Amino acid sequence: MLRLDRIGKTYADGTAALDDVTLEVRAGEIVAIVGGSGCGKTTLLRLLAGLDRASRGTVSLDGDPVREPHPGIGIVFQEPRLLPWYDVAGNVGFGIAHLPPALRREKVLHALDLVGLADQAKRWPRELSGGQQQRVSIARAFVTDPRVLLLDEPFSALDALTRSSLHGHLYRLWQESRPTVLLVTHEVSEAVALADRVVVMRPKPGRIDDEVTLELARPRRAASPGFEAAQRRIMTALDRSLAPRENEAERGRAEPATAWW
Amino acid sequence: MSDAALAASGPRGAAAPERDGARRGLGAPPLWLLGFVLPVAVALLWEAAVRLGVAQGRLVPPPSRVGATLGALWTSGDLQVHAAATLWRVAVGFGLGAAAGLALGALSGASRLSRALLDPTLQALRSIPSIAWVPLFILWLGIFEASKVALIAVGVFFPVYLGVAGAILSVDRKLVEVGRAFRLSALATLRRILVPAILPETVTALRSGLGLGFMFVVAAEFMGASEGLGYLLVDGQQMGKPDAILAAILCFAVLGKACDALLVAATRPLLRCQDVARDRL
């Protein structure tokens, strides 16, 4: 179980990025974190990854406090961040260099197979498309068998078609070892396609505004029943999360609910 | 074949397919051969001008005479002696200068404290034209090898220092963070992320250092040497032998290019991924 207990983060310049965030995620659950820009989603993920430290409160994984990068927690960044001096296989195996070569090769090939890049193992990152690079990056995180996988808007730079195929790859990887997944996204449809639970955040300072539990059958497609209704529920929640923050004049303006995200 | 095509191909019109072949033949040789056209043409023209008596060729000797001088220097063994002396000086000077440049550059790039300590002084020293050190080096180190090697080392040091320090400062923090996320030790971060990240720029810095090394070996040999290609230059000037000067210049060109190629070849295995980038962009 991943626990966030009254987490707060204030940056050195006084910016309050997060305040009083409490969240429990059970093992194997897929949680999407959505919210407008500047509501601390990425900050939250960096705290969970141990890349930054919380100003207040604690993060713990199965009772083990997380203050720096934790062996049980993997992260996929917004950009692929592949190392250009390693080939695809070298990048995927980056985090398991300590394993014996034979086992390492086997795990790398298996992960590449699951993301559909088994035939690209010997190529250089620069030769791959953006979507392929992000698949390598996801495989790199999965290959260490993390108990928790953090994804920071990993598909935001990709076109819709590539994105939906990557959702498939991600889901297949998840099915294998069923890690806990925290996915930060600004795409409501992405949250609905993947998550068991959607956490809606609100800005200034970032905190949790609402939660929506999704009980749709998997695999989910945009055409499957309930998909659109779920999307609407989250959008309404998002709308509410921003509304109290806006002053009267702005609220008076008839903005379409979808314009800001 | 149409009449127009026949007419266009002129007197050799019967061979239209041949012309196509010739065009393909022209396209086949690599483009770099084109670079030879200009110097070879100039050399041939000058040779012809001297042979035909249009020019005297006393101050600007024709290629054949330069070639003959080179040949004579080679058979007498002088050329080997001079080239070896010059190469030795460049090698030692480059070795010392590059080693110091790498070490101080790494120090200044890696730690803010040492950067604040070292960089201002080194930048100030850099703005001194290196030749200005010559009198001091001669006073300190004598007129023999040590002062020459020191001058070359100073010339090599600065581009290497600047290149390495700059490379370290411009390492992508996001990639370093990948190392952190995978909990790499400091040593592993150095080996698997920092060193590969700065390698390309370091090699470039070493190459420009080597180029400067060759520049300064000439200056060093001008200031009094009894052997070396630079001595050959001075000697040619004093004895009025422009063919010997040109022969020495040619040797510099060949040696400089060869050393650079050697450096590139030696570091190529370290830069495999760069090749891909260059081919693709």
Interface residues (C-beta under 8 A of the other chain):
Chain A: A49 L51 E68 P69 P71 G74 I75 F77 E79 R81 L83 P84 W85 Y86 D87 F94 G95 A97 W124 R126 E127 T144
Chain B: K174 L175 E177 V178 R180 A181 F182 R183 A188 R192 I193 P196 A197 L199 R272 C273 V276 A277 R280
